Amino acid sequence: MQKKKMSMEHLREWSHLRGRTNTIGAALRIRNRAYMAMHDYYQRNQYTHYPTPLLTASDCEGAGEMLRVTHSNPSNQMAADLFGAPSFLTVSGQLHLECGSYALGDCYTFGPAFRAENSHTRRHLAEFYMLEAELFYTDTVDDVIRTLSKSFKHTISEVLAHCADEVDFLSKWVDTDLRSRLEAELARPIVALSYTDAVEIINTNYAGKSELKWGDDLSSEHELWLTEEWCKGSVFITDYPSAIKPFYMLRNDDGNTAACVDMLVPRVCELAGGSLREHRVDVLRNNIAAHASPDTAEDADTNLDRQGKQDSKPNHMEWYEDLRKYGGVPHGGFGLGFERLVQYLTGIRNIRDVIPFPRVPGAIKY
């Protein structure tokens, strides 16, 4: 490393030393304060911290993008399952966090999650941190939105109060709008749009390539335009088509949309996603079967009961169904990508530069 200004890309080759640079050092100090602020908010609001496992047999999202865990047997150098069954690194602690919610009320967890996506974007990591919360006994997405908004603004306030020097430095050298954007966000009211309204706004006002059809997922370009041009700040998008959402989300009465929300912020796009959870055991079973992929179940070793209720194979989601079977109540929650939050708080464009040792496809030097 030479004693001169170097690109962020070059610094990634020296992850064990780059924390000594002004930019990465400032980002890591802001990350630390944001981590403390999140814990502070949920502890002050009577949420119980509930540790969820990193090793799991359950696929929360059902997308099959899980990192499988194997054990190397020294005697024959063969890879075998340590637990006697397929096991994976968690993609989300949500399913297990619901156990804590049913037992203790409002709960949250904060720890690493893993995805096997072969993504090389500035917003994706194979290993990242998530703040996940479950709100016990709620039947409205508005409660999820309010909790997300309040914890988000509390974190901004803490960073501005305790990391003023770091914010000023990054405002000078990384993102000239950083301080003004953070201060403006604190003063903004909650802005929420339904997915249907968002599609109409995009099709009417966005000078994009082609018209967005109802049922399509919003692209990152759409999300950036909504936050940076249309709303000039964060926005909550609700009621997405149920067909593009996971099995555990409660369906709205219209039968076509889910009681869910995504939180979008400038520079980053999607910061958090949440929903009301399906609390009726019979409907949940049907959702699990409907989201099954029998053609790939054997190869992927996925853990939803993909063959339906009459399958001779064990129902790997029976424990999750039991939460409803023995007293289900309306509840909801969300997951927030912590590195993306740090991107927003620092103005740093690439997610690989807000975590000490980024894990991405094709790179695990340390």
N, C-alpha and C positions, 0 to 999 in steps of 0.2 A: 504494500500500500504506500503510495507516494503522498507526500505532504502537499496536497493540492486538492481542489474541488473534483470530486469523482461522481459519476452517474450512480443512480440508485441501483441500476442493473449490475454495474461493476461491484458495488458494495456487497451484493448478495453472494458473491464468491468468497466473501470473508465474514460470514455471519458471526463467527466467534469474536471478531474485533469491531464490527461496524457499530455496535452499541456505544462506542467511544466517540462517534461523530456527533456533531451538534443536532442534526436532523433526527437521526434514529434515537438518540438519547432523549430528545424532547418528546418524541412519539411514545417511547416506553414509559416516561414519567406520566404522561397523560393517560396512557393505558392503565397504569397502576391506580391513579385517582378514579378513573371510570369504574374499575373493578370494585374498589372500595365503596363508591357511591351506589352501585347497584345493590350490593349486599346491605348497605345502610338503609336504602329505601324499603326493601322488603322486610327487613328486620323491624324497622319502625312501624310498619303497617301490619304487624302480627302475622306475617307469613313464616312458616316453619321451613328451615332448610332441610331438604330431604335428599340424601345422597342416592343417586341412581347408578346402576352398574355400567362399567365400560364394556364388559363382556356380556353378550346377550345371545339369545336364540330367537329373538323376535325382530322382524323387519317392520319398523313403524310406518314407513312411507310405501312399502310394497313395490318399490322400483327395482329391487335386486342389485342396487349399487352398494353392496356391503363388502367390507374387507374380512375375509375368512381367517380364522385363527387356527393354526395347526401346531403340532408338537413333533419335533424331530427326535426320533428314537435312536440314541447313540449306538445301540447294539446292531442295528441293521440299516441305519441311515434312511429309514422310511418315515415319511410324514404321516402322522395319525392324529385323529381327533383326541385331544387331551381329556375332554369331558365325556367322551363316549357318544357324542351327538354333535351335529354341525353347530359351530359357535362362531360368532362374529364380533367385530368391534362396532359399538353402537352408532347408529346414525342420528339418534335422538333419545333422550331420556323420558319422553312424554308418557309412554305407556306405563312405565314403572312409576313415574311421578303421580299418575292417577291413583295408584295404590296408596301413596302417602296422603293424597287429598281426601280420599274416602275415610282414612283413619284419623287424620289430624286437622282437616279443614284446609284453608289456603296454604299452599306449599310452593316452594321454588327449588330449583337445582341449578348449579353453575359449574360446568366442567367441559372437558373435551368431547368432541364428536368426530366421526370419521365418515368419509364418502369415497367410494371407489370410482368416481367419475373421472374420465380422462379429459378433464377441463384445463385449459391453459389461458383462461381469461384473467383479467385484473381483479375479479371479485370472488374467485374460488380457490379453496385450499383442500387438500386431502385430510388434513387434521386442523380443526378449528375449535373455538370455544363457543358455547351457547348458554345463554340465560333462558331458562324455561320456567314458566309459572303456571299453576293450575288454580283457578278460582272456583271454590266449592260452592255449589248451590247458586248458580246464576243461569238465567234463561234469556239473556240478551247479549248480543255482540257489543253493545255500547259499553258494557262493563269491561270487556276485554280492551276496547279502544281507550277508555279512560285510564286504565291501569298502565297500558303501554305508554300513553302520552305523559302521564305524571312521572313515571320512572325515567323516561327519556329526558324530560326537562330538568328533573332533579340532578341527573348526571351532568347535563350541560352546565347547570348552575355551579356544581361542585368543581368542575374543571375550570370554569372562568374564575372562581374564587381562589382556588389553590394552585393553579398552573398558569397564572397570568403571564409570567415570563416566557413560558414555552409557547403559549398561544400567540404572543406578540412576535416571537422569533419565527414561528411558522407562517404567521400573517405576512411577514416581510420576505421570506425566502421561498415559501412553498405555495401558499394560497392567499392572495391579497385580500380576498373577501372573507377570510375565515372568521375573524372576530365579529364583524358586522353580521354575518350569516348566523352565528351562534346566538348573538344577542337578539336578533330579529325573531329567531325561532322561539325564544322564551316568551316573547310578547304575543305570538300568534295564537288565535283560537284553534281548536281542533277543526280540521277540514276533512270531510268524509264524502266519498262518492260511491254509488253503487257501480258494480262492473258494467252494467247496462248503460248507465249514464257516461261512464268513462269511455266506452266504445263509441258512443254517439259524439262525444266531445272530440275524440281523436279523429274520427272520420270527417267531422265537419271542419276542424281547424288545423289539424296537423298536415303539413305538406310532405307527407311520406310517400313511399313507393307505391303502395297498394292499399285498398280498403281493408279494414279489419273486420272480419266476420264474427258475429256473435257465436261464442263457443271457442274462439281462438284464445290462446294465452297471450297476455301482453308481453311484447318484446322489451328488452332493456332500452331500446331507443324510445319506445312509447313511454316507458316509466320515467326516463330522464326528461323527456319533453313535458310530461305532466307536472313533475316537481319543479323543474327549473324555468319553464316558460309559462305554463298555464296557472299553476297554483303558487309559484314563487316560494316554495317551502314544502314541508312534509305533507303527505296526504294519505288517508286511509281508504283503501278500495275494498268494498264489501260485496258479498253475495255473488261470488264467482259461479260459473256453471259447475254443477256437482260432478259432471263427467270428467273434469280435469283435476279433481281433488281427491284426497285419500279416503279410505274406507271408514275412518273413525269420525268424520265430520257429520254433524247433524244436517239433514236436508230441510230446506224451507218448505212451507206449505204448498208452494207452486209446483213442487216436484222436479224442478229443473235447476235450482240453485242451492248452494250450500250456505249455511249460517257461518260465514267465515270472513276473515279480514286479512289483508296484506298492508303493511306499513311501508310506504315508499318515501325516501328522502333524497334531496339533491346530491349529486356527485356519486351516489352509491347505488341507487335504485332500491331494490327490496331489502329492507333492514330486518323486518320481522313478519311472521305469519302466524295467525291463530284462528280459532274457531270455537263454536260450541261443540261439545262431544255428544255423539249418539249414546243416550243413556238407556235405551230400550233394548233388552237383550235379544229379542226376536229380530228386530230390525238390524241390529249390529251383525248378527249371524248372516243375514241375507246380504248385507254390504260386503262382508268378508268373502262370501262365495262369489259375489258379482265382480269383485276386484281380483279374483283369482286368475292365474295364468297357467292352466294345466299343462300346456305344451312345454313350458320351461321349468316346471316345478322340480323335476328330478335333477336336471342339470344344475340349476341355481341353488338347490337346497334351501329354498325360501321357506318361510315358516308360518305363512298364513294357511289356514285349512282350505287348500285350494280345490279339493274335490267335493266340498259340501258336507252337510251334516251326516250323511249316511256312509261316508268313506270309511274303509276299514283302517286307514292310517290314523294315528292319533291326531287329535285336534290340538295343535300347538298353541292356539290362542284361547284355550279353555280357561286359563287363569284370568285372562283379560275379560272374558265374558262373565266370569264369576263376580267381578266387581258390580255388575248390574244385576246378576241373578240374586245376590244376597243384599239387595237394597240400593238400587240405582237411583240417582237423583240428577237433575239438570246441572251441568257444570261446563266450564270452558277454560281455555288457556291459550298459550302462545309460546313460540320460541324466537329468540332474538340472536342474530349472529353478532358475536362480540367484536370480532375483528372488523366487521363492516361498520360497527358503531365507532370504533377507533379511527377508521378511515374518515368518517364524517367529522369527528372531533378534531382531527389534525389536518384535514385537507389533502392528505397523502393519497395519490391516485391508485397505487397498486397495493392490494391486500398483503402481498409478500413482504411489504416494508413496515408492517405494524405488528409483527410477531417476531420474536427473536430468531427462531429456527423454522422457516416456512417449509411445510411438507407439500410437495406438488408432484404430479406424475413425472417420473424420470429423474428425480433429484432427491437424494436422501444422504447427503455428504456426512452429516454429523450424527 
